Protein backbone atom coordinates (compact mmCIF):
# COMPACT_ATOMS: atom_id res chain seq x y z
CA UNK A 1 0.00 0.00 0.00
CA UNK A 2 1.23 3.49 -0.72
CA UNK A 3 1.63 6.26 1.85
CA UNK A 4 -1.13 8.76 1.08
CA UNK A 5 0.46 11.32 3.43
CA UNK A 6 3.34 11.72 0.97
CA UNK A 7 1.09 12.38 -2.04
CA UNK A 8 -0.52 15.51 -3.41
CA UNK A 9 -3.64 16.17 -1.33
CA UNK A 10 -5.56 17.03 -4.54
CA UNK A 11 -5.32 13.49 -5.90
CA UNK A 12 -8.71 11.78 -6.02
CA UNK A 13 -9.05 8.44 -4.25
CA UNK A 14 -11.44 5.55 -4.75
CA UNK A 15 -13.07 5.36 -1.32
CA UNK A 16 -12.70 2.07 0.49
CA UNK A 17 -9.86 0.73 -1.66
CA UNK A 18 -6.67 2.23 -0.20
CA UNK A 19 -5.12 -1.27 -0.08
CA UNK A 20 -5.43 -1.51 -3.87
CA UNK A 21 -3.55 1.74 -4.60
CA UNK A 22 -0.20 0.94 -6.22
CA UNK A 23 1.19 4.34 -7.15
CA UNK A 24 0.71 7.30 -9.43
CA UNK A 25 0.86 7.91 -13.16
CA UNK A 26 1.23 11.00 -15.30
CA UNK A 27 -1.40 11.71 -17.92
CA UNK A 28 -1.17 14.46 -20.53
CA UNK A 29 -4.41 16.25 -21.38
CA UNK A 30 -4.44 19.29 -23.65
CA UNK A 31 -0.71 19.88 -23.12
CA UNK A 32 -1.15 19.75 -19.35
CA UNK A 33 0.55 17.14 -17.19
CA UNK A 34 -1.77 15.58 -14.64
CA UNK A 35 -0.79 13.15 -11.87
CA UNK A 36 -3.40 10.53 -10.94
CA UNK A 37 -3.59 7.62 -8.53
CA UNK A 38 -3.31 4.11 -9.97
CA UNK A 39 -5.21 1.16 -8.51
CA UNK A 40 -4.74 -2.57 -9.11
CA UNK A 41 -8.02 -3.84 -10.59
CA UNK A 42 -7.42 -7.40 -9.37
CA UNK A 43 -6.86 -6.14 -5.84
CA UNK A 44 -10.09 -4.12 -5.97
CA UNK A 45 -11.90 -7.29 -7.09
CA UNK A 46 -10.35 -9.25 -4.21
CA UNK A 47 -11.49 -6.60 -1.72
CA UNK A 48 -15.04 -6.67 -3.12
CA UNK A 49 -15.15 -10.46 -2.89
CA UNK A 50 -13.77 -10.63 0.67
CA UNK A 51 -15.36 -7.52 2.14
CA UNK A 52 -18.68 -7.48 0.31
CA UNK A 53 -19.13 -11.19 -0.44
CA UNK A 54 -19.26 -10.74 -4.22
CA UNK A 55 -18.49 -13.49 -6.70
CA UNK A 56 -15.60 -12.84 -9.10
CA UNK A 57 -17.66 -11.83 -12.14
CA UNK A 58 -19.97 -9.75 -9.97
CA UNK A 59 -16.93 -7.86 -8.64
CA UNK A 60 -15.60 -7.30 -12.18
CA UNK A 61 -18.98 -5.99 -13.33
CA UNK A 62 -19.11 -3.67 -10.30
CA UNK A 63 -15.64 -2.31 -11.12
CA UNK A 64 -16.46 -1.80 -14.81
CA UNK A 65 -19.74 -0.02 -14.18
CA UNK A 66 -19.16 1.87 -10.93
CA UNK A 67 -15.44 2.64 -10.96
CA UNK A 68 -14.05 2.50 -14.50
CA UNK A 69 -17.24 4.04 -15.87
CA UNK A 70 -17.14 6.98 -13.46
CA UNK A 71 -15.36 10.12 -14.61
CA UNK A 72 -15.24 12.49 -11.66
CA UNK A 73 -13.22 15.25 -13.28
CA UNK A 74 -9.55 16.00 -13.45
CA UNK A 75 -7.36 13.64 -11.48
CA UNK A 76 -9.82 10.74 -11.87
CA UNK A 77 -7.87 7.62 -10.77
CA UNK A 78 -7.00 4.90 -13.26
CA UNK A 79 -7.29 1.12 -12.92
CA UNK A 80 -4.36 -1.09 -13.89
CA UNK A 81 -5.13 -4.68 -14.90
CA UNK A 82 -2.46 -7.40 -14.87
CA UNK A 83 -3.31 -9.71 -17.76
PyMOL commands that set and color helices and strands:
alter all, ss='L'
color gray80, all
select helices_A, chain A and resi 4-6+18-20+41-52+56-68
alter helices_A, ss='H'
color red, helices_A
select strands_A, chain A and resi 21-29+32-40+78-80
alter strands_A, ss='S'
color yellow, strands_A
deselect
rebuild
show_as cartoon
